[in-house]
Amino acid sequence: MNDTLMTDESRLRREHHKGHYDRETVYRILDENPFCHLAFVQQGQPVVIPTMQWRVGDMVYWHGSSKSRIAHGSDSAKVCLTASRIDGLVLARSAFEHTVNFESVVVIGEAQRFEDTAQKTALLESFFDHLFPGRWDALRAMTASELKATAVMGLPLHSASAKIRRGPPNEPEEDRATPVWGGVLPIAMQFGKPLPDEFNQMPEPGYLARLRTKP
Amino acid sequence: MNDTLMTDESRLRREHHKGHYDRETVYRILDENPFCHLAFVQQGQPVVIPTMQWRVGDMVYWHGSSKSRIAHGSDSAKVCLTASRIDGLVLARSAFEHTVNFESVVVIGEAQRFEDTAQKTALLESFFDHLFPGRWDALRAMTASELKATAVMGLPLHSASAKIRRGPPNEPEEDRATPVWGGVLPIAMQFGKPLPDEFNQMPEPGYLARLRTKP
């Protein structure tokens, strides 16, 4: 296993100062940002759909319906999985220097589909454990037909890049006299108060409070 | 111009009840969710990157460095632009019925690049006006070299789909007796208090307050 995730394919073509290829940075961003976008190619047309990812060791995983296009139907196994978080809008004194504070990871490679029932179950359990520690054991077991209807896919973390932009506007000194507000409008994804459904009889689990108070 | 954005390529293959193809729904989701992901194909490999989009009439636009891969360097002009918003995690009593509340729009087609300086300037101004009404006029004008370094790209809204999932878990009645919490953990993107940079001399503009109080 290589320490670096830089490959000819994953290397940033520009803004090299924002790029990171170490496993620690890439793994942290993946672990903190479960919402992601997955791209594949279908009859020559790229398609990108929102989904969720989770990481176990040096693989990143996602799941979906066995009937869906993320499980099959692409031209090839080649996919790209991108997890990103927006941290703020950066308002400079020129249009050109406006930008966004963000963190993102782009992973490219060939998707693998897992068919073994025990392995699929263990991977789905690891997805739950990452989001809601302890919840899996309280749920009824998945049925054979539910497992069959669920595709679990994975991508080796071999070729990837992280990109990070933080802080105030970065602009030429002569622009700073322009009489317009300069700074950052912070953005964060916030969890709200859990809404039990009308059938709920159980107290609010601790993992929901934990998610809500995450930094 | 067709009223429907459904084409053979944009039609959902499954979960038809979540699909929408009318311009009103697709336009609303695009207008409310400027952060998006853009996919293209490079040497047979799909690549998806986070960016921002804005809509004018029946076109969706994005911009980036003229040197970047979103401006050129793809195998073809075929792209997919997906804007999505996560509204909540839906916790059912079985692993299988867990899902996510969200809204998304997927637009596919061939990207166009705009080269005319006046047209590029007008499109970038419309991007600013959408986010920060009135800000454009307070900035210094873009220079010729800044405009040259900025690629403005667009995609006709011809083939697209919207997908929406809202509300509590939807699960078989017999699952509801399982002793585990059931409901929704709401999620929202929140704007924080604007952070002026150390050079700022101007009062906070009204458009920042407006963004922060948006529903």
Interface residues (C-beta under 8 A of the other chain):
Chain A: E9 R13 R14 F35 H37 L38 A39 F40 V41 G44 Q45 P46 V47 V48 I49 P50 M52 S65 K67 S68 R69 G73 S76 K78 V79 C80 L81 T82 S84 I86 G88 L89 L91 R93 S94 A95 F96 V100 F102 S104 V106 I108 L124 F128 L131 F132 R135 W136 A138 L139 R140 M142 T143 E146 A149 T150 P168 P169 D175 R176 T178 P179 V180 W181 G182 G183 V184 L185 P186 I187 A188 M189 Q190 F191 G192 K193 P194 L195 P196 D197 E198 F199 N200 Q201 M202 P203 E204 P205 L208 L211 R212
Chain B: E9 R13 R14 F35 H37 L38 A39 F40 V41 G44 Q45 P46 V47 V48 I49 P50 M52 S65 K67 S68 R69 G73 S76 K78 V79 C80 L81 T82 S84 I86 G88 L89 L91 R93 S94 A95 F96 V100 F102 S104 V106 I108 L124 F128 L131 F132 R135 W136 A138 L139 R140 M142 T143 E146 A149 T150 P168 P169 D175 R176 T178 P179 V180 W181 G182 G183 V184 L185 P186 I187 A188 M189 Q190 F191 G192 K193 P194 L195 P196 D197 E198 F199 N200 Q201 M202 P203 E204 P205 L208 L211 R212
